[in-house]
Amino acid sequence: MLSSALVRVLTLLGIVAAFLLPTTSAQASAPLRTHAAAKGKFIGTALATGPLGSETTYRTIAGSEFNQITAENAMKWESTEPSQGQFTFSGADQIVNFATQNNQQVHGHTLVWHQQTPGWVQGLGATAMRSAMQNHIAQVVGHYADNPAVVSWDVVNEVFDENGGWRSSFWYNTLGQSFVADAFRAARAADPDARLCINDYNVEGINAKSTAMYNLVSSLRQQGVPVDCVGFQSHLAIQYGFPSDMQQNMQRFAALGVQVRVTELDVRMQTPRDSSKDATQATYYRNVVNACLAVTACAGVTIWGFTDKHSWVPDTFPNEGFALPWDANYQQKPAYTAVHDALAGGTSGDTTAPSTPGTPAVGTVTSNSAALTWSASTDTGGSGLAGYNVYREQGATDTLLGQSTTASITLTGLSPSTQYQVYVRARDGAGNLSGNSALATFTTQSGPGGGGGCTAAGTVQTQWGGGYVIQPVTVTNTGTSAISGWTVTFTLPAGHTLTGSWNATLTVSGQTVTAKNAAYNGNLAPNASTSFGFQVARPSGDTQTPSAYTCA
């Protein structure tokens, strides 16, 4: 059975949009979402509930062009918990329901921010504020924890000033730096499968602010805080120049082991608008998309809205605007063509799919990996063969297991003792997908597999009368070959109850806890280590903690 995390991450990647908008030749091959999915990326937009409910054209474009959605305002604190303990999800649910209907993933925005947070939160003392923050995260993230459309969250937003110092927000002034780690741990406890992000603006290039972000993410991950990704807002303006080191900056964050993404892209200009400014704007959009395409760890690009009719820019920046790919009359601008052709590999006229790949041949299979090879496809449409998508056959909801640029792949993150039927589709530079190859069938082995042994040791980070936190539990590959997954088991003392965890998936049977690696920390080279953590409630006066950890 697939984990909810895998379902969430892979729901969209193999889906091709059902219809096209017949407006310009740039769309001849497919809408944006099809080309993005063929590249293994998302292309997203932020949606407002007003036009989503009242404008047909807005809904049509939002549903057909994008495979990822962010709520512009409907998930923020002032919208979800305007009064303490009184939660409302009507606007947020509207966004999520729309995304579900259109096979789109949802990025939650935003849990902890110094703006659009009610005054009742800002006036609390330290203890009450921390409790309110943790409860808010538990309720909002928990509300969507079982919804496969909601796959990620901006947990903490905009914590630095322009010089790289901590922003003097009510969060920082009351709680100090610890609110960031506390927020991420609360989010992980509320939804172990969601990808958790930290997000900021003016961090696209390498500068004091982005370096402060880099150092914070590095420090948090070394402490075992579950920061999974970094968001570059990318509210750009053509009069200030393009951050030429954006790709390099993405790559240095990716080296920390996190996913990166562009979360709030728009490119404003000073009024009046003219064709020269449109051309510069289009170049900026193309540059951002190309930077993401060049970095494997970049999941995709979200444009902050898509039509100038509903842009936030003119209200915030006097005498500036026209920041989005569609104008106020829903006509595509050069920025749209730039995004489209960047995603399509610069070839919008190719509508010929590659030939169907050969039947996959199964090589080495472990408990959570399998090696496959197949006969290569050919492409005659002009855009060139871009690679292959490998899917699991599951009836109506086939899932994308992996992508490769060559006619072979080693699938990872598979479940032990599970039968898989898989097929391959070739993709070209224009986003066209071939037919399905014949099926290949294999069954993964039992146990963690991958070769080598492992050890685990836990450290009590903090404890109090009614509970404790174990962090880190360090998992080390003690074998001579790499492993592609690990499982740690330990026993909770009688009366102790698991209340949260991060960087691993924990299940409980009686007092026995089984921790399995997350998707991002299962691969360990010889002598390499990773870690996870968990929190436990216990009877008052009890001082016991788990003492023995077994790794396999």
Summary of the structure (lengths in Angstrom):
residues: 552
radius of gyration: 23.7
end to end distance: 20.9
largest distance: 73.3
contacts: 1971
relative contact order: 0.10
helix: 28%
strand: 30%
